[in-house]
Amino acid sequence: MKLGLEGKRALVTAASRGLGRASALALAAEGAKVAVAGRNVAAMEGLVAELRQAGASGAMGVAMDLSDRATLKSGVDAVAREFGGLDIFVGNTGGPASGPFLSVPREGWESALNEILLPLVDLSHAVLPHMQAGGFGRIVFVTTVGVKVVQPNMVLSDSLRLAVVGLAKSLSIEFAHENIMVNCLCPGPFATDRMEDLIKASMERDGLDRAAAEELWLDEVPARKFGDPSDFGAMVAMLASERAGFITGTAIALDGGKSRAY
């Protein structure tokens, strides 16, 4: 099936590793022009080369600190200048600290707000005019399966990413008539560096060995395995494509069946 992504112009944030990286590579494999954003552009050089090798019709790194509002607008504008516009935005953010509610001070909530929700608000403000000008837009926010089923010790992630789903639904109503579709993907446990960090946190916090810590994350996943990031990237490519012209305002779980177990 042809997705119609050849030459489409995409920006992926927090793309240096994990699901952001997988998303960028999937778009590149479909022939899109892909910009990957991170704090350190030099550190993205290897990924930019991989994107070109994977089939991207254009690739670049762009300096962007999700906690620095000024860099978000300037980064988006730099991509639009280089590519001649912007069609696709994959809004990925880092994960906040894990832990139970009473262990999280107010400062932790403020930090998570500035790391997860507000950057996506600011980036949406920046990308939407470019999409309106081109008559085509696809926004995919990376959230978590925790927006569908609460996860122990993930109060910050689950709470703030529920707000991201609300943002996506609001944008979907406002912009669908301009061929701009806005959706969320809700990943369960994938084999990423972030998952490795969470496994280690479970081991330290709960006094578990490696096998028990992994089981803690897989116990309610019917597929009984961690997801492959490339599967996530494939779904991003689908939602970013012309084939997704009648899909908007949704939050789709990629979780090995976890959310169905409740």
N, C-alpha and C positions, 0 to 999 in steps of 0.2 A: 504494500500500500504506500503510495506517495503521500507524504505529509505536507508537501508544499512549503518547506522551510528553506529551500535554496535561496540564498541572498537575503533572507530576513535578518534583521539587526537586533541582537539580543544583549542584555546586560544581566549578569549573574553576580550577586553579592555573596560575601563570605564563601568564596569559591576555591580557596586554596586546598581544601581537603573535604573528605566526607561526601555528604549529599550535594553540596554546592558544586564540588568538583565533578561528580558524576553527572549532574545536570548540564554543566558546561560541555562536557565531552559528548553527551548525547545530542545536544544541539549542533555541535560541530560535525558529528557524523552524518547529520542530515543536510549539511551544506550551508548552515547559517553563518553569519558573521557574529562572532562571540567576543564580548568584552567581559573580562573577569576582574572583579574589584576586591581590593584588600588594602591593608594599611601600608604594606611594603611592596611596591611595584616590582622591585628587583627580584624579590622572592617569587614573583609570579612568572618570571621569564621561562622557566621550565615548563609550566603548564601552558603558556601561550604557544610554545613550540609543539607540545602535544596536541593542542587544538588544531593547529595547521596540519599536522600529520594525520589527524583523524578525519580531515576533510573540510574543515572550516573554510569558507570563502573569504574570510578575514578574521583576524584575531588580535587582541590587544589587552594589556593590563592597564588598570586605572587606579590611581591612589584614592582610597576612600576609607575613612574611619567612621564606622557607624555611630560612634558617640560624638562626632564632630559635625554638626549640621552643615557648616559651610562647605565641607568637603563633599557632601552628598550632591548638592546642586551643581557644583563645579565639575564633579566627576561625571554626572549624567550629561551635562552640556559637552564635555570633552568627547564622550562616546558618540553623541549625536553629530558632532562636527566631523569626526573621523569617518563615521559610517554613512553620513548623509541622512540621518534620521534614527528613529528607534521604534521597534515594533514589539519587542518582547522584554518583559522584566520578570526575572525569577528572584523573588525577595527571600533570601535566606539570611538568618542571623545566628549568632553564636548561642550556646545554651547557658542559662544561668546556673548558679550553684544549686545543688540538690540538698535536701534536708527537710525535716518536719516543720510545720508552721511555727511553733514556738521558738525554733532555733534561728528564725529569719528576722533580723531587726528591720525597722522601717527603712534604713539606708539600703538594705538589700532589695526591698521593693522598688525604691526609687531607681536604683541601678538597673534592675531588670526592665523597668518601664523605658529607660533610656537606651537599653540594649536591644529590646525586642519590638515594642510597639511604635514608639515615636520615630525611629529611623524609617520604618515602612510607611508611616504617614508622610514624612518629609520626602522620601523617594517617590512615592505615588504622586505628590504634588509636582515633582520635577519631571517625571516620565510622561504623565498623561497629556500635556500639551503636544508633545512630539507624536504621540499615538493619534491624537485628534487630527493633527495636520496630515498624517499619512492615511487616515481612514481605516486603520487596522491596529488592533492592540490586543495583547495577551499578557495578563498579569497572573503569576502563580506564586502564592505565598507558601513557604514551607513552615508548617506548624508542628503538630504532634498528635499521636493517637490519644493523648491525654485530653484533647478537646472533646472526645467522644466517651472516654472512660477514664476516670481519675486514676492516677498512678501514685503509689506511696512515695513520699519524700520528694515529690516533684511539684510542690505547690506553686512555686514561682513560674515555672514553665507552663503548667497547665492553665493557670489563671491568666497570664498575659497573652498566651496564644489563643485563648478563647476570645480575647478582645480583638486579635488579628482576624479571626473568623468573622466577627461582627463588622470590622472594617471592610473585609472583602465583600460581604453581602450588601453593605451599603453602596460600595462602589459599583457592584454589579447592576444594581437598579438604576443608578445615575448614568452609566455609560454604555449599556448594552446596545442602545439604539445607534451608537456610533461605531458598532462593530468592535468594541473593546470588551473582552470577556475577562472576568476576574474570578479565580478559583483558589482553593486551598488544597494542599496535599498534607495528609496527616500520617506521618511515618511512625510505625512501631519500632521495635528494636532491629536496627541495621548494623552490619559489621563495619563500623566506622571508628575513628579515633575518639569521638564523643562517647560512643558506647563503651569503649575501653576505659575511659575516664569514669563512667558511671559504675562499671563493674568493680573497678578498684575502690571507688568510694563506698560501695556496698560491703566490700571485704573489710575495709578499715572501720566503718561505722558499726557494722553488725557482727564483726568478728568471724566472718565466713571464709572458707577456703574458696579457691577459684571456681571449682565445679558448682558449689552451692550458690555462689554469687551469680553465676550464669543462669542457674536454674531459677533463681529469683526473678530474672527478667523473662525467661522462657516458659515459666509454669503455666501461664494463661494464654500462650500462643499455640493454637492447634497445629500449626505447621511444624512446630518443634525445632525451629532453627532461626538464626539471625538472617535478616534480609540481605540480599546482594545489592549494593548501591547502584549497579547498572540497571536493575529493575526499576528503581526509583527514577533514574534518568530517563528511561524509556517513557514513563508516564508524564514526566515534565515535557518531553518532546511532543507527545500527543496533545496535551492541553495547550501548548504554545503554537499549535499548527492551525492551518486553515480548516482541518477536519473537526476542530472543536468550536465551530462557529455557532453552535446552539447549546453550548455548555457554559453556564455562568452561575455564580452564587453558590457553588457547591463546595463541600468539604469531603474529600475522598480519602478513605483510609487505605494505606498500604501497610498492613500490620500482621500478615500471616493468620488472619482470622481473630486476632485478639479482641477487637471491639465486638465481635459477634458472640463472644463467650460470656457476655453479661446480659 
